[in-house]
């Protein structure tokens, strides 16, 4: 009698919604399965409670222990969000942001570890709000409090919270920003208000307002380029061409740079604005750190790199490389995933992440194996076998060794005619699964 067919390859082709419908239909017929899933749900609730307990005790610990505990909380939040947990994770995520922000404000963060975690916590809070939107006006009040009354970190990107804020929350922020600007503030409050006003115009799709805001800025290359991009995206191509022509007209008013606190910083900033990428970002960072102005320069430079990353795979790669050069591999990984970096870049980042987070890197190495096999080259087959060996190790670390066995069986079955590939897999001392029985 033949063994039942392995349906996993077929199931992997289905979208999440179809799988949910199929599973739910089975749950209604199978009390044992329903009980098992209810237990899993209760376990998730227990994880949330444990995360709150960790935060309760974390502030009593030293810096290293605190960083480890909030790291565990962030891992729990990310895992539950990735799994589509029905739990309302926004309160835990917001508390985590507030707690880390308070510690950074009080004690500083010379290593940058907590700053990275704070950025990640904000990202998770945005995802949690999108999944289970809180009260829009309360969320708007939190954004305003963090931006205007905080120590300058974290910086909130309104586009990440726009869906949860909705029209009501965005209008609440707009009203406060208008009041702040009407009072004629200077320094930090003015900078925040002007940035929020620009972001509000972007998320609302108010092209005229956004162009007016940008045109009011001192003329700079990246500002002109952004105006052109905004007009083109809105389908206003003739206006985009006209603006580009004005910006490039010879003998026009000299382009002004921000008041430089150091001539080298001003030069590096100009080079970065003209060609935003990892190399020019690193050069700007080195000059700005030496001049003591990197915290200010970094926000604007990263915003420009993220803007480029949203437009192209190459831009995502450049953003990731810039963050790696800044010794922020976790932030680089998240940026690469969010903006869709190239497979080569994801593999490079996976090598930095595989020890601490083996499960997260498994899909990347599987994609690399597939790409290598598609080359149908002996050397590529040899590299694919090496990556299969690494996958076996990663699955063991992640506690999913059986999943690797099934994955390898599917792979060998699909490529069974590629004798050179099979030979390389054997040469790598990877035990091949037994051939499936046939009727």
CORNORRA-V977948 format. One record per backbone hydrogen bond with DSSP energy under -1.0 kcal/mol. CO is the residue of the C=O (numbers start at 1). NH is the residue of the N-H. E is the energy in kcal/mol with one decimal. If there is no record, write none. Layout:
BEGIN
co & nh & e
CO & NH & E
CO & NH & E
END
This chain:
BEGIN
co & nh & e
7 & 11 & -2.7
8 & 12 & -2.1
10 & 13 & -1.5
11 & 14 & -1.4
15 & 19 & -2.0
16 & 20 & -2.4
17 & 21 & -2.2
18 & 22 & -2.4
19 & 23 & -2.7
20 & 24 & -2.8
21 & 25 & -2.2
22 & 26 & -1.7
23 & 27 & -2.5
24 & 28 & -1.9
26 & 30 & -1.5
30 & 34 & -2.2
31 & 35 & -2.5
32 & 36 & -2.1
33 & 37 & -2.4
34 & 38 & -2.3
35 & 39 & -2.1
36 & 40 & -1.8
37 & 41 & -2.3
38 & 42 & -2.3
39 & 43 & -2.2
40 & 44 & -2.1
41 & 45 & -2.0
42 & 46 & -2.1
43 & 47 & -2.0
44 & 48 & -1.9
45 & 49 & -2.1
46 & 50 & -2.4
47 & 51 & -2.2
48 & 52 & -2.1
49 & 53 & -2.1
50 & 54 & -2.3
51 & 55 & -1.9
52 & 56 & -2.0
53 & 57 & -1.6
54 & 58 & -1.7
57 & 60 & -1.2
58 & 61 & -1.9
62 & 66 & -2.7
63 & 67 & -2.6
64 & 68 & -1.9
65 & 69 & -2.2
66 & 70 & -2.6
67 & 71 & -1.7
68 & 72 & -1.8
69 & 73 & -2.1
70 & 74 & -2.5
71 & 75 & -2.2
72 & 76 & -2.1
73 & 77 & -2.5
74 & 78 & -2.7
75 & 79 & -2.4
76 & 80 & -2.5
77 & 81 & -2.5
78 & 82 & -2.6
79 & 83 & -1.8
80 & 85 & -2.7
81 & 84 & -1.2
87 & 89 & -1.1
89 & 93 & -2.5
90 & 94 & -2.9
91 & 95 & -2.3
92 & 96 & -2.2
93 & 97 & -2.2
94 & 98 & -2.7
95 & 99 & -2.8
96 & 100 & -2.5
97 & 101 & -2.6
98 & 102 & -2.1
99 & 103 & -2.0
100 & 104 & -2.7
101 & 105 & -2.1
102 & 106 & -2.2
103 & 107 & -2.8
104 & 108 & -1.6
112 & 116 & -2.1
113 & 117 & -2.0
114 & 118 & -2.5
115 & 119 & -2.1
116 & 120 & -2.1
117 & 121 & -2.5
118 & 122 & -2.1
119 & 123 & -2.0
120 & 124 & -2.4
121 & 125 & -2.4
122 & 126 & -2.3
123 & 127 & -1.8
124 & 128 & -2.6
125 & 129 & -2.5
126 & 130 & -1.9
127 & 131 & -1.9
128 & 132 & -2.5
135 & 139 & -2.3
136 & 140 & -2.3
137 & 141 & -2.2
138 & 142 & -2.0
139 & 143 & -2.4
140 & 144 & -2.4
141 & 145 & -2.4
142 & 146 & -2.7
143 & 147 & -2.4
144 & 148 & -2.7
145 & 149 & -2.0
157 & 160 & -1.5
158 & 162 & -1.1
161 & 165 & -2.7
162 & 166 & -2.5
165 & 169 & -2.2
166 & 170 & -2.4
167 & 171 & -2.2
168 & 172 & -1.7
169 & 173 & -1.9
170 & 174 & -2.6
171 & 175 & -2.4
172 & 176 & -1.7
173 & 177 & -2.7
174 & 178 & -2.5
175 & 179 & -1.8
176 & 180 & -2.5
177 & 181 & -2.5
178 & 182 & -2.2
179 & 183 & -1.1
181 & 184 & -1.6
187 & 191 & -2.2
188 & 192 & -2.5
189 & 193 & -2.4
190 & 194 & -2.6
191 & 195 & -2.1
192 & 196 & -2.7
193 & 197 & -2.2
194 & 198 & -1.9
195 & 199 & -2.4
196 & 200 & -2.6
197 & 201 & -1.8
198 & 202 & -1.8
199 & 203 & -2.8
200 & 204 & -1.9
201 & 206 & -2.0
205 & 207 & -1.4
206 & 210 & -2.3
207 & 211 & -2.9
208 & 212 & -2.2
209 & 213 & -2.2
210 & 214 & -2.4
211 & 215 & -2.8
212 & 216 & -1.2
214 & 217 & -1.3
219 & 256 & -1.2
220 & 224 & -2.2
221 & 225 & -2.3
222 & 226 & -2.0
223 & 227 & -2.2
224 & 228 & -2.1
225 & 229 & -2.4
226 & 230 & -2.7
227 & 231 & -2.4
228 & 232 & -2.4
229 & 233 & -2.6
230 & 234 & -1.3
231 & 236 & -2.5
232 & 235 & -1.8
235 & 237 & -1.3
236 & 240 & -1.9
237 & 241 & -2.5
238 & 242 & -2.3
239 & 243 & -2.6
240 & 244 & -2.4
241 & 245 & -2.3
242 & 246 & -2.1
243 & 247 & -2.6
244 & 248 & -1.6
249 & 252 & -1.2
262 & 266 & -2.2
263 & 267 & -2.2
264 & 268 & -2.7
265 & 269 & -2.5
266 & 270 & -2.0
267 & 271 & -2.2
268 & 272 & -2.2
269 & 273 & -2.7
270 & 274 & -1.9
271 & 275 & -1.6
277 & 281 & -2.2
278 & 282 & -2.3
279 & 283 & -2.1
280 & 284 & -2.2
281 & 285 & -2.7
282 & 286 & -2.5
283 & 287 & -1.9
284 & 288 & -2.9
285 & 289 & -2.9
286 & 290 & -1.7
287 & 291 & -1.6
288 & 293 & -2.6
293 & 297 & -2.0
294 & 298 & -3.1
296 & 300 & -1.0
297 & 301 & -2.4
298 & 302 & -3.0
299 & 303 & -1.9
300 & 304 & -1.8
301 & 305 & -2.1
302 & 306 & -2.8
303 & 307 & -2.0
304 & 308 & -2.0
305 & 309 & -2.5
306 & 310 & -1.9
308 & 311 & -1.2
308 & 312 & -1.1
312 & 316 & -1.6
313 & 317 & -2.2
314 & 318 & -2.3
315 & 319 & -2.1
316 & 320 & -2.2
317 & 321 & -2.7
318 & 322 & -2.2
319 & 323 & -2.0
320 & 324 & -2.3
321 & 325 & -2.5
323 & 328 & -2.4
324 & 327 & -2.2
328 & 332 & -2.2
329 & 333 & -2.3
330 & 334 & -2.1
331 & 335 & -2.3
332 & 336 & -2.3
333 & 337 & -2.3
334 & 338 & -2.7
335 & 339 & -2.6
336 & 340 & -1.0
336 & 341 & -2.4
342 & 346 & -2.3
343 & 347 & -2.6
344 & 348 & -1.9
345 & 349 & -2.2
346 & 350 & -2.4
347 & 351 & -1.7
350 & 354 & -2.2
353 & 357 & -2.7
361 & 365 & -1.9
362 & 366 & -2.2
363 & 367 & -2.0
364 & 368 & -2.0
365 & 369 & -2.3
366 & 370 & -2.3
367 & 371 & -2.4
368 & 372 & -2.3
369 & 373 & -2.5
370 & 374 & -2.0
373 & 376 & -1.6
377 & 381 & -2.7
378 & 382 & -1.9
379 & 383 & -2.1
380 & 384 & -2.5
381 & 385 & -2.1
382 & 386 & -1.7
383 & 387 & -2.1
384 & 388 & -2.1
385 & 389 & -2.0
386 & 390 & -1.9
387 & 391 & -2.6
388 & 392 & -2.2
389 & 393 & -1.6
390 & 394 & -2.6
391 & 395 & -2.7
392 & 396 & -1.7
393 & 397 & -2.3
394 & 398 & -2.2
395 & 400 & -3.3
400 & 404 & -1.3
401 & 405 & -1.6
402 & 406 & -1.9
403 & 407 & -2.4
404 & 408 & -3.2
405 & 409 & -2.2
406 & 410 & -2.2
407 & 411 & -2.4
408 & 412 & -2.8
409 & 413 & -2.1
410 & 414 & -2.3
411 & 415 & -2.2
415 & 418 & -1.9
417 & 419 & -1.7
418 & 422 & -2.2
419 & 423 & -2.2
420 & 424 & -2.0
421 & 425 & -2.3
422 & 426 & -2.1
423 & 427 & -2.3
424 & 428 & -1.5
425 & 430 & -1.5
426 & 429 & -1.9
END
